[in-house]
Amino acid sequence: MTPRTAQLFGAVLALLGVMLGAFGAHVLKPRLLANGTLDGWQTAVHYQFFHALALLALSRQLGRGPAVCWLVGVLFFSGSLYILTTNPGQVWAGPVTPLGGLLFIAGWIWFIVDRARAKE
């Protein structure tokens, strides 16, 4: 993944994070409170933002592996939480969340190993 592509994905994820955060806070809040899932929605937004910012900030040092892990991690982790918080009956999404978390972890380990091996 090129730095430009990582920056593009990071910017899109950040934009969507702002939009989804506002949507949750203003439109979905009554439903999320009624379901008891507001914290889950906020967790999804936070993790999406953390990894969007990581893609933006680390794009020049980032290899393809960590970037793909973080992107797919956002889709699995945050995406499944968005589904579960708005429709708790979608139990199939529950097992997807930890897979996204594992992808986040794998991406960070991969990034650390890549940087430790770098000759710069």
Z-matrix of the N, CA and C atoms (Angstrom, degrees):
N
C 1 1.456
C 2 1.524 1 107.89
N 3 1.290 2 116.59 1 130.96
C 4 1.456 3 120.52 2 -179.85
C 5 1.539 4 109.62 3 -77.63
N 6 1.344 5 116.56 4 158.41
C 7 1.466 6 118.61 5 175.65
C 8 1.533 7 112.33 6 -56.12
N 9 1.321 8 116.02 7 -38.95
C 10 1.470 9 119.63 8 179.65
C 11 1.523 10 111.63 9 -62.65
N 12 1.330 11 117.27 10 -41.81
C 13 1.461 12 121.31 11 178.80
C 14 1.528 13 110.74 12 -66.22
N 15 1.328 14 117.10 13 -42.69
C 16 1.466 15 120.61 14 177.40
C 17 1.525 16 110.72 15 -61.28
N 18 1.336 17 116.36 16 -40.79
C 19 1.465 18 120.18 17 178.18
C 20 1.531 19 110.83 18 -65.13
N 21 1.313 20 116.39 19 -41.39
C 22 1.461 21 120.41 20 178.94
C 23 1.530 22 110.78 21 -61.80
N 24 1.334 23 116.76 22 -49.12
C 25 1.466 24 119.65 23 178.21
C 26 1.525 25 111.06 24 -62.25
N 27 1.330 26 117.17 25 -41.14
C 28 1.460 27 120.38 26 178.00
C 29 1.519 28 112.10 27 -60.78
N 30 1.326 29 116.24 28 -42.83
C 31 1.466 30 120.22 29 179.70
C 32 1.524 31 111.41 30 -66.47
N 33 1.323 32 117.17 31 -41.25
C 34 1.470 33 120.34 32 179.13
C 35 1.535 34 109.81 33 -64.79
N 36 1.336 35 117.07 34 -43.86
C 37 1.466 36 119.62 35 178.53
C 38 1.528 37 111.06 36 -63.06
N 39 1.334 38 117.52 37 -38.62
C 40 1.464 39 120.59 38 178.40
C 41 1.529 40 110.50 39 -65.91
N 42 1.322 41 117.04 40 -44.82
C 43 1.462 42 121.11 41 177.50
C 44 1.524 43 110.77 42 -57.96
N 45 1.323 44 116.27 43 -48.43
C 46 1.459 45 120.00 44 178.96
C 47 1.521 46 111.34 45 -64.26
N 48 1.331 47 117.38 46 -33.61
C 49 1.461 48 120.80 47 176.98
C 50 1.517 49 111.80 48 -62.97
N 51 1.331 50 116.29 49 -42.78
C 52 1.468 51 120.07 50 176.96
C 53 1.529 52 109.65 51 -62.75
N 54 1.323 53 116.12 52 -46.65
C 55 1.458 54 120.32 53 -177.81
C 56 1.528 55 111.84 54 -64.20
N 57 1.336 56 116.66 55 -45.22
C 58 1.458 57 120.20 56 -179.23
C 59 1.527 58 111.61 57 -69.39
N 60 1.334 59 116.80 58 -35.78
C 61 1.462 60 120.01 59 175.87
C 62 1.518 61 111.28 60 -62.22
N 63 1.320 62 116.72 61 -45.79
C 64 1.462 63 120.95 62 178.95
C 65 1.525 64 111.08 63 -66.58
N 66 1.318 65 116.65 64 -40.97
C 67 1.465 66 121.12 65 179.17
C 68 1.524 67 110.59 66 -60.89
N 69 1.330 68 115.39 67 -43.90
C 70 1.459 69 119.67 68 178.81
C 71 1.514 70 112.40 69 -66.01
N 72 1.331 71 117.04 70 -40.10
C 73 1.464 72 121.61 71 -176.98
C 74 1.522 73 112.99 72 -74.22
N 75 1.327 74 117.52 73 -29.21
C 76 1.456 75 119.66 74 -173.00
C 77 1.529 76 114.26 75 -110.88
N 78 1.306 77 116.94 76 -38.78
C 79 1.461 78 119.40 77 -175.54
C 80 1.534 79 111.49 78 -97.57
N 81 1.330 80 115.70 79 -46.98
C 82 1.461 81 119.51 80 -173.92
C 83 1.526 82 114.69 81 -90.16
N 84 1.323 83 117.50 82 -8.31
C 85 1.468 84 119.65 83 -172.45
C 86 1.532 85 113.67 84 -52.14
N 87 1.340 86 119.98 85 -46.90
C 88 1.470 87 118.14 86 179.00
C 89 1.536 88 112.86 87 -58.85
N 90 1.318 89 115.53 88 -41.81
C 91 1.477 90 119.87 89 179.79
C 92 1.520 91 110.98 90 -67.53
N 93 1.335 92 116.75 91 -43.50
C 94 1.463 93 120.67 92 -179.60
C 95 1.529 94 110.99 93 -65.32
N 96 1.320 95 116.83 94 -38.93
C 97 1.469 96 120.26 95 176.38
C 98 1.526 97 110.99 96 -65.47
N 99 1.338 98 116.45 97 -42.63
C 100 1.468 99 120.79 98 179.04
C 101 1.526 100 111.32 99 -62.21
N 102 1.342 101 116.50 100 -37.27
C 103 1.467 102 121.65 101 178.78
C 104 1.525 103 112.19 102 -80.28
N 105 1.340 104 116.69 103 -13.99
C 106 1.460 105 120.17 104 -174.16
C 107 1.519 106 112.01 105 71.65
N 108 1.339 107 116.78 106 29.71
C 109 1.466 108 120.52 107 -173.67
C 110 1.531 109 114.15 108 -119.49
N 111 1.326 110 117.40 109 12.39
C 112 1.469 111 119.65 110 -179.41
C 113 1.524 112 111.65 111 -59.47
N 114 1.330 113 117.23 112 -41.52
C 115 1.468 114 119.99 113 178.91
C 116 1.527 115 111.91 114 -61.03
N 117 1.318 116 117.08 115 -38.14
C 118 1.463 117 120.59 116 178.17
C 119 1.512 118 111.86 117 -64.60
N 120 1.335 119 116.61 118 -40.57
C 121 1.469 120 120.60 119 177.25
C 122 1.526 121 109.92 120 -61.49
N 123 1.335 122 115.81 121 -46.37
C 124 1.467 123 120.42 122 -179.10
C 125 1.528 124 111.04 123 -63.98
N 126 1.322 125 117.59 124 -36.94
C 127 1.463 126 120.74 125 176.54
C 128 1.528 127 110.35 126 -62.27
N 129 1.317 128 117.27 127 -43.60
C 130 1.462 129 121.36 128 178.78
C 131 1.523 130 110.94 129 -59.72
N 132 1.329 131 116.59 130 -45.23
C 133 1.466 132 120.93 131 179.64
C 134 1.525 133 110.21 132 -63.69
N 135 1.335 134 117.61 133 -44.62
C 136 1.468 135 120.43 134 -178.58
C 137 1.529 136 111.69 135 -60.82
N 138 1.319 137 117.10 136 -48.56
C 139 1.459 138 118.95 137 -178.78
C 140 1.524 139 111.71 138 -65.79
N 141 1.325 140 116.46 139 -34.29
C 142 1.465 141 119.17 140 175.36
C 143 1.526 142 109.74 141 -62.30
N 144 1.329 143 116.80 142 -45.03
C 145 1.461 144 120.56 143 179.38
C 146 1.522 145 112.35 144 -64.33
N 147 1.327 146 117.32 145 -44.44
C 148 1.470 147 120.11 146 -179.44
C 149 1.518 148 110.19 147 -54.98
N 150 1.322 149 116.15 148 -44.47
C 151 1.458 150 118.76 149 -175.70
C 152 1.521 151 112.73 150 -81.42
N 153 1.307 152 117.78 151 -25.71
C 154 1.472 153 120.44 152 171.32
C 155 1.523 154 109.38 153 -64.32
N 156 1.332 155 116.05 154 -46.36
C 157 1.466 156 120.03 155 179.26
C 158 1.521 157 111.75 156 -65.74
N 159 1.327 158 117.13 157 -36.26
C 160 1.468 159 120.06 158 176.91
C 161 1.527 160 110.16 159 -62.89
N 162 1.325 161 117.31 160 -43.68
C 163 1.468 162 119.97 161 178.02
C 164 1.524 163 111.11 162 -61.05
N 165 1.322 164 116.88 163 -40.77
C 166 1.460 165 120.59 164 179.69
C 167 1.527 166 111.82 165 -69.44
N 168 1.321 167 116.59 166 -47.77
C 169 1.468 168 120.94 167 -174.59
C 170 1.525 169 113.27 168 -72.63
N 171 1.324 170 117.01 169 -32.53
C 172 1.462 171 120.54 170 -173.68
C 173 1.521 172 113.05 171 -106.90
N 174 1.311 173 117.52 172 11.74
C 175 1.462 174 120.83 173 -172.04
C 176 1.529 175 113.37 174 -56.71
N 177 1.306 176 118.35 175 -33.64
C 178 1.474 177 120.67 176 -177.69
C 179 1.532 178 112.42 177 -75.40
N 180 1.331 179 117.18 178 -24.64
C 181 1.461 180 121.27 179 -179.21
C 182 1.527 181 112.41 180 -102.91
N 183 1.319 182 116.17 181 -1.87
C 184 1.457 183 120.90 182 -168.66
C 185 1.516 184 111.47 183 -88.76
N 186 1.318 185 115.96 184 128.24
C 187 1.454 186 121.05 185 172.60
C 188 1.515 187 110.29 186 -83.07
N 189 1.317 188 115.60 187 171.82
C 190 1.462 189 120.54 188 -177.78
C 191 1.526 190 111.91 189 -64.90
N 192 1.325 191 117.05 190 -40.36
C 193 1.461 192 121.26 191 -176.39
C 194 1.519 193 113.73 192 -58.54
N 195 1.337 194 117.80 193 -55.90
C 196 1.462 195 117.94 194 179.38
C 197 1.523 196 113.03 195 -60.93
N 198 1.324 197 117.14 196 -38.83
C 199 1.465 198 120.32 197 -179.18
C 200 1.524 199 111.06 198 -62.83
N 201 1.326 200 116.93 199 -44.16
C 202 1.467 201 120.57 200 179.85
C 203 1.532 202 109.65 201 -66.45
N 204 1.331 203 117.01 202 -41.09
C 205 1.469 204 119.70 203 177.47
C 206 1.525 205 110.67 204 -58.35
N 207 1.315 206 117.40 205 -44.62
C 208 1.467 207 120.41 206 -178.98
C 209 1.527 208 111.68 207 -67.77
N 210 1.323 209 117.18 208 -41.60
C 211 1.468 210 119.91 209 179.26
C 212 1.529 211 111.56 210 -63.01
N 213 1.316 212 116.49 211 -49.31
C 214 1.456 213 119.86 212 179.66
C 215 1.529 214 109.74 213 -68.31
N 216 1.331 215 116.57 214 -33.74
C 217 1.458 216 120.25 215 175.56
C 218 1.511 217 112.23 216 -59.94
N 219 1.338 218 117.26 217 -41.97
C 220 1.469 219 120.78 218 177.18
C 221 1.528 220 109.62 219 -63.26
N 222 1.326 221 116.78 220 -44.96
C 223 1.463 222 119.38 221 179.74
C 224 1.516 223 111.41 222 -59.86
N 225 1.334 224 116.88 223 -45.53
C 226 1.470 225 120.66 224 -177.42
C 227 1.522 226 111.69 225 -74.96
N 228 1.337 227 117.12 226 -51.81
C 229 1.463 228 120.57 227 -174.11
C 230 1.524 229 110.88 228 -70.49
N 231 1.321 230 116.24 229 -63.42
C 232 1.468 231 119.57 230 -177.48
C 233 1.525 232 110.88 231 -66.26
N 234 1.320 233 116.59 232 -42.72
C 235 1.465 234 119.75 233 -179.15
C 236 1.519 235 112.56 234 -58.94
N 237 1.327 236 117.04 235 -44.53
C 238 1.466 237 119.26 236 179.81
C 239 1.526 238 111.23 237 -67.52
N 240 1.343 239 117.24 238 -35.52
C 241 1.464 240 119.28 239 177.05
C 242 1.524 241 111.45 240 -67.80
N 243 1.327 242 117.78 241 -37.71
C 244 1.465 243 119.74 242 175.81
C 245 1.529 244 110.10 243 -59.98
N 246 1.311 245 116.21 244 -42.27
C 247 1.473 246 120.62 245 179.13
C 248 1.524 247 110.52 246 -66.27
N 249 1.327 248 116.93 247 -49.31
C 250 1.470 249 120.65 248 -176.56
C 251 1.525 250 113.26 249 -65.20
N 252 1.329 251 116.95 250 -35.22
C 253 1.462 252 118.95 251 -177.66
C 254 1.522 253 112.36 252 -75.05
N 255 1.319 254 117.23 253 -28.22
C 256 1.464 255 119.69 254 179.82
C 257 1.525 256 112.05 255 -92.93
N 258 1.318 257 116.38 256 -21.97
C 259 1.458 258 120.72 257 179.97
C 260 1.526 259 109.24 258 -145.22
N 261 1.336 260 117.78 259 78.73
C 262 1.467 261 121.17 260 -175.54
C 263 1.524 262 114.40 261 -57.03
N 264 1.310 263 118.34 262 -17.76
C 265 1.460 264 121.12 263 179.12
C 266 1.521 265 114.08 264 -72.97
N 267 1.316 266 117.53 265 -10.96
C 268 1.474 267 121.54 266 -179.67
C 269 1.533 268 109.48 267 -82.49
N 270 1.324 269 115.71 268 68.62
C 271 1.470 270 120.79 269 -173.35
C 272 1.529 271 112.94 270 -64.19
N 273 1.327 272 117.98 271 -20.76
C 274 1.466 273 120.34 272 179.15
C 275 1.528 274 110.92 273 -61.33
N 276 1.347 275 117.65 274 -26.53
C 277 1.462 276 120.78 275 -177.05
C 278 1.529 277 111.94 276 -76.48
N 279 1.323 278 117.51 277 -20.48
C 280 1.466 279 120.75 278 -178.42
C 281 1.520 280 114.44 279 -55.77
N 282 1.328 281 119.01 280 -49.28
C 283 1.467 282 119.86 281 -179.90
C 284 1.532 283 114.31 282 -69.13
N 285 1.318 284 117.21 283 -14.24
C 286 1.471 285 120.67 284 179.93
C 287 1.531 286 110.67 285 -75.19
N 288 1.324 287 116.84 286 -32.27
C 289 1.475 288 121.25 287 -176.32
C 290 1.528 289 112.26 288 -56.94
N 291 1.341 290 119.43 289 -51.89
C 292 1.472 291 117.94 290 -179.79
C 293 1.528 292 113.81 291 -65.04
N 294 1.325 293 117.17 292 -26.70
C 295 1.474 294 119.05 293 175.47
C 296 1.529 295 109.82 294 -63.82
N 297 1.334 296 115.92 295 -41.26
C 298 1.460 297 119.64 296 175.89
C 299 1.515 298 111.50 297 -62.48
N 300 1.329 299 116.63 298 -41.51
C 301 1.466 300 120.41 299 176.85
C 302 1.520 301 111.95 300 -61.46
N 303 1.321 302 116.73 301 -41.12
C 304 1.466 303 120.10 302 176.96
C 305 1.522 304 111.71 303 -64.15
N 306 1.332 305 117.03 304 -36.06
C 307 1.462 306 120.17 305 176.35
C 308 1.524 307 111.30 306 -66.35
N 309 1.336 308 117.58 307 -38.64
C 310 1.470 309 119.92 308 174.61
C 311 1.521 310 109.99 309 -58.53
N 312 1.321 311 116.17 310 -49.48
C 313 1.467 312 121.46 311 -178.70
C 314 1.520 313 110.41 312 -60.90
N 315 1.336 314 116.55 313 -46.70
C 316 1.466 315 120.39 314 179.84
C 317 1.526 316 110.83 315 -60.10
N 318 1.323 317 116.94 316 -41.81
C 319 1.466 318 120.15 317 178.96
C 320 1.509 319 112.09 318 -63.02
N 321 1.329 320 117.15 319 -41.00
C 322 1.463 321 119.56 320 179.50
C 323 1.535 322 111.49 321 -68.66
N 324 1.331 323 117.11 322 -40.66
C 325 1.469 324 119.80 323 176.95
C 326 1.523 325 109.55 324 -63.08
N 327 1.314 326 117.25 325 -45.13
C 328 1.463 327 122.47 326 179.51
C 329 1.528 328 110.12 327 -58.93
N 330 1.328 329 116.58 328 -45.15
C 331 1.464 330 120.63 329 178.79
C 332 1.534 331 111.12 330 -61.47
N 333 1.318 332 117.13 331 -44.69
C 334 1.473 333 121.51 332 179.88
C 335 1.521 334 110.51 333 -61.35
N 336 1.323 335 116.85 334 -45.42
C 337 1.469 336 120.44 335 179.94
C 338 1.529 337 110.29 336 -64.13
N 339 1.323 338 117.28 337 -44.77
C 340 1.468 339 120.54 338 177.87
C 341 1.528 340 111.48 339 -58.07
N 342 1.321 341 117.02 340 -45.02
C 343 1.469 342 120.88 341 -178.77
C 344 1.529 343 111.03 342 -68.98
N 345 1.317 344 117.17 343 -36.37
C 346 1.474 345 120.25 344 178.69
C 347 1.533 346 110.83 345 -66.14
N 348 1.314 347 116.74 346 -31.87
C 349 1.462 348 120.96 347 -179.72
C 350 1.520 349 113.46 348 -86.38
N 351 1.308 350 117.30 349 -12.92
C 352 1.477 351 121.48 350 -177.12
C 353 1.513 352 111.44 351 -61.76
N 354 1.292 353 116.99 352 144.95
C 355 1.470 354 122.75 353 -178.29
C 356 1.516 355 112.16 354 -91.11
N 357 1.322 356 118.50 355 2.75
C 358 1.467 357 122.15 356 -175.67
C 359 1.509 358 110.90 357 -79.66
